[in-house]
């Protein structure tokens, strides 16, 4: 699993998240509302607990989190969202998975197809690329003075993490889906703060891009992420070292 993500890609993603914070909060709010349909208490609802952790890592205000939980639990008026997944190929044969939460699946399907078609991609059938990915938990901790690499690694592995990567400016911890919550909570109790903490799709192999293809792939990803129904975009692109997004 080592080496599947580079710090400059994580950094670029974080920068875009900071710039689009309002939109990020809207997307995470939808996830919280969907998770809360199975129970509004994080103590008894593991999925809700994990999404709340993702929200906190994104600095989402507590009152916004609470409001999203109440919408999902039916205490406030909300919208019923359906989760749909699309798969396809981007420029240079990059594998792409798009997760959506939508109240109009016809709109969602049409928009995603349009974005693929207009940006050098091809939308495929379900299963056409997902076999290239594994569902995993990913926790990213920024390297700071006073944080010892060996201590972070041992804390993560002792809690049940599968892999630990020390990147240029962050520590990346990979877990199974089942152990994600346990590892995250153990690191939280140890006082570590996260840049991100979420369930994600990690590619088994990467497609190396040149600068020209990197620009095309990034444009496709950006267009997909800008769509109101799209929650997450996963891909197996490996951007050039000099790529700044």
ROMIGU-826036 format. One record per residue (C-alpha): residue number from 1; residue in one letter; x, y, z. Coordinates in steps of 0.05 Angstrom, whole numbers. Each point is the difference from the previous one (the first is absolute). Layout:
N
    i  aa    east   north      up
  NUM   A       X       Y       Z
...
END
This chain:
245
    i  aa    east   north      up
    1   X       0       0       0
    2   X      59      46      12
    3   X      11      58     -48
    4   X     -71       1     -27
    5   X      -9      74      17
    6   X      50      57      -1
    7   X      -2      58      48
    8   X      -7      52     -55
    9   X     -64     -34     -23
   10   X     -27       0      72
   11   X      21      72       7
   12   X     -35      20     -64
   13   X     -63     -36      21
   14   X       2      35      68
   15   X      11      68     -33
   16   X     -61     -10     -44
   17   X     -41     -23      59
   18   X      20      64      38
   19   X     -20      42     -60
   20   X     -67     -35      -7
   21   X     -16      -8      73
   22   X     -74      18      -6
   23   X     -10     -52     -54
   24   X      40     -52      40
   25   X     -45      12      60
   26   X     -62     -10     -43
   27   X      27     -66     -26
   28   X      20     -26      68
   29   X     -67      24      28
   30   X     -35     -45     -50
   31   X      43     -59      23
   32   X     -17      14      72
   33   X     -75       4     -15
   34   X       2     -66     -37
   35   X      39     -34      56
   36   X     -46      28      53
   37   X     -60     -35     -31
   38   X      26     -63      35
   39   X       3      34      67
   40   X      17      70      24
   41   X      48     -22      56
   42   X      73      -6     -21
   43   X      12     -47      58
   44   X     -45     -53     -31
   45   X       8      18     -74
   46   X      71     -14     -24
   47   X     -11      29     -70
   48   X     -25      65      30
   49   X      59       1      47
   50   X      48      -7     -58
   51   X     -33      55     -42
   52   X       0      47      60
   53   X      75     -12       6
   54   X       8      18     -74
   55   X     -40      63      13
   56   X      43      20      59
   57   X      64     -12     -40
   58   X     -29      50     -50
   59   X     -13      50      56
   60   X     -76      -4      -9
   61   X     -36      39      55
   62   X     -34     -41      53
   63   X     -68      34     -10
   64   X       3     -18     -74
   65   X      15     -72      18
   66   X     -58      -1      50
   67   X     -48      29     -50
   68   X      19     -53     -52
   69   X     -12     -55      51
   70   X     -69      28      17
   71   X     -18       2     -74
   72   X      20     -72     -10
   73   X     -37     -22      63
   74   X     -63      36     -22
   75   X       1      53      54
   76   X       9      54     -53
   77   X     -27       2     -71
   78   X      49     -31     -48
   79   X       9     -33     -67
   80   X       5     -75     -14
   81   X      65     -15     -36
   82   X      17     -62     -39
   83   X      72     -24      -6
   84   X      22     -17     -71
   85   X      69     -19     -25
   86   X      27      12     -70
   87   X      63     -29     -31
   88   X      39      17     -62
   89   X      65      21     -31
   90   X      31      69      -6
   91   X      54      26     -46
   92   X      61     -46      -7
   93   X     -41     -59      23
   94   X      -5      23      73
   95   X     -51     -40      39
   96   X     -52      44      34
   97   X     -54     -16      52
   98   X     -53      52      16
   99   X     -43      -5      62
  100   X     -64      41       1
  101   X     -56      16      49
  102   X     -59      26     -39
  103   X     -75      14       5
  104   X      -5      -6     -76
  105   X      37     -60     -30
  106   X     -18      20     -71
  107   X      33      68      10
  108   X      60     -32      33
  109   X      11     -52     -55
  110   X      -8      52     -55
  111   X      48      49      33
  112   X      54     -51      14
  113   X      -4     -28     -71
  114   X       3      70     -29
  115   X      62      17      41
  116   X      36     -64     -22
  117   X     -18      12     -73
  118   X      21      73      -1
  119   X      67     -12      35
  120   X      32     -57     -37
  121   X     -31     -57      40
  122   X     -47     -58     -10
  123   X     -54     -21      50
  124   X      -2     -75       6
  125   X     -42     -54      32
  126   X       1     -14      74
  127   X      60     -43      17
  128   X      42      22     -59
  129   X      54      31      44
  130   X     -19     -13      73
  131   X      38     -66      -1
  132   X      64      42      -4
  133   X     -14      32      68
  134   X      -6     -22      72
  135   X     -46      33      51
  136   X      44      23      58
  137   X       3      50      56
  138   X      50      57      -8
  139   X      24      46      55
  140   X      48      57     -15
  141   X      38      35      56
  142   X      43      61     -14
  143   X      73      -4      22
  144   X      12      51      54
  145   X      54      14      52
  146   X     -10     -45      59
  147   X     -33     -57     -39
  148   X      46     -60      -1
  149   X      -6     -45     -62
  150   X      13     -64      38
  151   X     -52      17      52
  152   X     -53      15     -52
  153   X      17     -64     -38
  154   X      -2     -44      62
  155   X     -65      32      25
  156   X     -33     -12     -68
  157   X      25     -71      -9
  158   X     -16     -19      72
  159   X     -71      24     -11
  160   X      -7     -44     -62
  161   X      25      41     -60
  162   X      22     -39     -61
  163   X      53      48     -27
  164   X      38      63      19
  165   X      33      48     -49
  166   X      44      59      18
  167   X      -8      49     -58
  168   X      36      67      -8
  169   X     -44      40      47
  170   X     -52     -50      26
  171   X      -9     -69      31
  172   X     -50     -43     -37
  173   X     -34     -57      35
  174   X     -38     -54     -37
  175   X     -51     -45      33
  176   X     -52     -52     -19
  177   X     -72      25      -2
  178   X     -15     -40      63
  179   X      58      28      40
  180   X      -5      72     -24
  181   X     -42      25      58
  182   X      42     -36      52
  183   X      65      28     -27
  184   X     -28      70      -8
  185   X     -27       1      71
  186   X      65     -26      29
  187   X      40      54     -35
  188   X     -51      53      21
  189   X       7     -22      73
  190   X      76       6      -8
  191   X     -10      73     -19
  192   X      15      -3     -74
  193   X     -37      48     -47
  194   X     -17     -20     -71
  195   X       4      35     -66
  196   X     -49     -52     -24
  197   X     -31     -64      27
  198   X     -47     -37     -47
  199   X     -17     -64     -36
  200   X      27       3     -70
  201   X      16     -42     -62
  202   X      74     -15      -9
  203   X      25     -24     -68
  204   X      41     -64      -5
  205   X      41      30     -57
  206   X      11      70     -26
  207   X      -2      31     -69
  208   X      60      47      -8
  209   X     -16      65     -35
  210   X      41      51     -38
  211   X     -14      73      10
  212   X     -48       6     -58
  213   X     -42     -59      22
  214   X       3      23      73
  215   X     -33      65     -19
  216   X     -56     -37     -37
  217   X     -12     -49      57
  218   X       0      56      52
  219   X     -52      38     -41
  220   X     -45     -62      -2
  221   X       8     -10      75
  222   X     -14      74      15
  223   X     -63       0     -44
  224   X     -26     -62      34
  225   X      14      26      70
  226   X     -36      65     -17
  227   X     -65     -37     -15
  228   X     -51       8      57
  229   X     -16     -75       2
  230   X      72     -25       1
  231   X      28     -18      68
  232   X      67     -31     -16
  233   X      43     -13     -61
  234   X      52     -56       4
  235   X      52     -14     -54
  236   X      66     -36     -12
  237   X      38      58     -32
  238   X      71      12      22
  239   X      16      73     -14
  240   X      70      23     -18
  241   X      44      21      58
  242   X       1      71     -26
  243   X     -75       2      -6
  244   X     -33      55      42
  245   X     -73     -13     -18
END
